[in-house]
Amino acid sequence: MARAKVTLKKPAKKPVSPAKKPAKRKPRPTAPADIVAAVLEQAGWEFDREDEDGWTTFRTAIESGGGVVETYTRVSEEIERFALYFVWGPEAAPEQRPQLAELVTRINADLGDGNFEMSYETGQLRLKMGVDFTGLALPSRLVRNAILDAIEVTERYEAALLQVLRGEASPTAALATIED
């Protein structure tokens, strides 16, 4: 799986010389999957693309403070939805799942966008951001903002999540270590 840096880059604005005409721009993509691909490419993320069952999924891995986080960016033109998942490994051991579920609940109470989820069956921990763009052309800025928001949430809460995941702290103690 491809790995990418966590930061998104803003395109540099090039000054236009009065003597030269601006170069013709490539047409902007209009299909939602092409818009997502363009945002990921602009960010310098390498990804694998898969089209299946009405969804286009872009898979990549990013390095974070706790190791590598797998990302799944999914878009469906048919139902006009965009979703972004950050998935942590390793999965929580069965004895850690109640504490991790408590921490996830405490964190989710303060999140404005997205939410953390934990599978009780597998112990998989993930962050999900979703956008309903029904009746709209999917704005690339919305895709970019969702990715940046997920990165910000990850940077804010990852240390607490990993402390509880590893059994190093209780949910309240782990949150106390990251609060401002």
C-alpha positions as semicolon CSV with decimal commas, in nm:
position;residue;x (nm);y (nm);z (nm)
1;M;0,000;0,000;0,000
2;A;0,131;0,345;-0,085
3;R;0,243;0,580;0,193
4;A;0,199;0,953;0,194
5;K;0,288;1,254;0,401
6;V;0,021;1,385;0,635
7;T;0,031;1,745;0,512
8;L;-0,161;1,886;0,221
9;K;0,012;2,149;0,014
10;K;-0,153;2,459;-0,121
11;P;-0,067;2,515;-0,484
12;A;0,187;2,790;-0,530
13;K;0,057;3,097;-0,711
14;K;0,284;3,192;-0,995
15;P;0,306;3,556;-1,094
16;V;0,188;3,627;-1,445
17;S;0,420;3,838;-1,651
18;P;0,238;4,118;-1,836
19;A;0,425;4,021;-2,153
20;K;0,310;3,659;-2,139
21;K;-0,035;3,515;-2,159
22;P;-0,125;3,280;-1,877
23;A;-0,087;2,914;-1,964
24;K;-0,405;2,731;-2,041
25;R;-0,530;2,537;-1,745
26;K;-0,631;2,178;-1,767
27;P;-1,006;2,146;-1,737
28;R;-1,116;2,079;-1,381
29;P;-1,250;1,733;-1,316
30;T;-1,625;1,712;-1,270
31;A;-1,685;1,346;-1,179
32;P;-1,670;1,306;-0,798
33;A;-1,409;1,026;-0,815
34;D;-1,189;1,239;-1,042
35;I;-1,224;1,532;-0,803
36;V;-1,110;1,317;-0,509
37;A;-0,819;1,180;-0,715
38;A;-0,714;1,535;-0,809
39;V;-0,716;1,648;-0,443
40;L;-0,509;1,347;-0,336
41;E;-0,264;1,401;-0,622
42;Q;-0,233;1,770;-0,540
43;A;-0,152;1,671;-0,181
44;G;0,124;1,443;-0,307
45;W;-0,048;1,128;-0,177
46;E;0,014;0,805;-0,362
47;F;-0,291;0,582;-0,372
48;D;-0,446;0,268;-0,510
49;R;-0,784;0,315;-0,676
50;E;-1,061;0,057;-0,691
51;D;-1,409;0,087;-0,843
52;E;-1,666;-0,155;-0,706
53;D;-2,040;-0,166;-0,631
54;G;-2,099;0,201;-0,713
55;W;-1,813;0,324;-0,494
56;T;-1,465;0,439;-0,586
57;T;-1,217;0,375;-0,307
58;F;-0,873;0,535;-0,280
59;R;-0,639;0,349;-0,043
60;T;-0,322;0,491;0,101
61;A;-0,126;0,488;0,425
62;I;0,001;0,787;0,615
63;E;0,263;0,802;0,883
64;S;0,149;0,938;1,215
65;G;0,291;0,964;1,565
66;G;0,170;0,612;1,642
67;G;0,293;0,446;1,325
68;V;0,106;0,400;1,001
69;V;-0,262;0,479;0,962
70;E;-0,443;0,326;0,665
71;T;-0,677;0,564;0,489
72;Y;-0,976;0,486;0,274
73;T;-1,132;0,770;0,081
74;R;-1,459;0,657;-0,075
75;V;-1,695;0,837;-0,309
76;S;-2,020;0,737;-0,476
77;E;-2,158;0,945;-0,759
78;E;-2,479;0,740;-0,757
79;I;-2,578;0,822;-0,397
80;E;-2,375;1,145;-0,382
81;R;-2,169;1,058;-0,076
82;F;-1,806;1,104;0,020
83;A;-1,649;0,925;0,319
84;L;-1,300;0,925;0,462
85;Y;-1,174;0,661;0,705
86;F;-0,849;0,659;0,903
87;V;-0,786;0,309;1,042
88;W;-0,535;0,238;1,319
89;G;-0,344;-0,080;1,387
90;P;-0,297;-0,285;1,586
91;E;-0,649;-0,377;1,680
92;A;-0,750;-0,350;2,046
93;A;-0,719;-0,666;2,252
94;P;-1,053;-0,790;2,391
95;E;-0,964;-0,674;2,743
96;Q;-0,890;-0,318;2,616
97;R;-1,212;-0,275;2,417
98;P;-1,436;-0,147;2,701
99;Q;-1,181;0,121;2,793
100;L;-1,128;0,216;2,429
101;A;-1,505;0,235;2,375
102;E;-1,531;0,471;2,675
103;L;-1,252;0,691;2,540
104;V;-1,409;0,700;2,193
105;T;-1,743;0,803;2,348
106;R;-1,576;1,082;2,549
107;I;-1,388;1,209;2,242
108;N;-1,695;1,193;2,016
109;A;-1,889;1,413;2,260
110;D;-1,650;1,699;2,175
111;L;-1,609;1,645;1,800
112;G;-1,784;1,883;1,564
113;D;-1,727;1,675;1,250
114;G;-1,682;1,303;1,210
115;N;-1,654;1,040;1,477
116;F;-1,435;0,762;1,608
117;E;-1,563;0,406;1,584
118;M;-1,446;0,080;1,734
119;S;-1,555;-0,265;1,627
120;Y;-1,625;-0,480;1,932
121;E;-1,579;-0,790;1,718
122;T;-1,231;-0,709;1,588
123;G;-1,109;-0,420;1,803
124;Q;-1,045;-0,211;1,491
125;L;-1,032;0,163;1,563
126;R;-1,118;0,414;1,293
127;L;-1,205;0,779;1,240
128;K;-1,481;0,853;0,989
129;M;-1,567;1,180;0,815
130;G;-1,861;1,188;0,577
131;V;-2,014;1,438;0,338
132;D;-2,353;1,428;0,166
133;F;-2,322;1,631;-0,155
134;T;-2,671;1,555;-0,287
135;G;-2,767;1,797;-0,561
136;L;-2,420;1,958;-0,573
137;A;-2,107;1,914;-0,774
138;L;-1,859;1,782;-0,518
139;P;-1,637;2,080;-0,436
140;S;-1,268;1,989;-0,419
141;R;-1,240;2,229;-0,125
142;L;-1,487;2,011;0,068
143;V;-1,275;1,700;0,004
144;R;-0,960;1,887;0,104
145;N;-1,122;2,024;0,420
146;A;-1,247;1,680;0,525
147;I;-0,895;1,539;0,489
148;L;-0,741;1,828;0,681
149;D;-1,005;1,793;0,953
150;A;-0,932;1,420;0,985
151;I;-0,560;1,492;1,013
152;E;-0,623;1,758;1,278
153;V;-0,847;1,525;1,481
154;T;-0,587;1,248;1,450
155;E;-0,309;1,475;1,570
156;R;-0,522;1,594;1,862
157;Y;-0,639;1,257;1,995
158;E;-0,395;0,994;1,873
159;A;-0,174;0,996;2,183
160;A;-0,472;0,934;2,413
161;L;-0,612;0,664;2,184
162;L;-0,279;0,483;2,172
163;Q;-0,232;0,504;2,551
164;V;-0,565;0,332;2,607
165;L;-0,517;0,092;2,314
166;R;-0,188;-0,021;2,470
167;G;-0,333;-0,043;2,822
168;E;-0,106;0,236;2,948
169;A;-0,378;0,468;3,083
170;S;-0,746;0,487;3,170
171;P;-0,969;0,687;2,934
172;T;-0,990;0,989;3,167
173;A;-0,617;0,982;3,243
174;A;-0,531;0,957;2,874
175;L;-0,756;1,253;2,790
176;A;-0,604;1,458;3,071
177;T;-0,258;1,418;2,914
178;I;-0,366;1,587;2,590
179;E;-0,601;1,860;2,714
180;D;-0,475;2,212;2,679
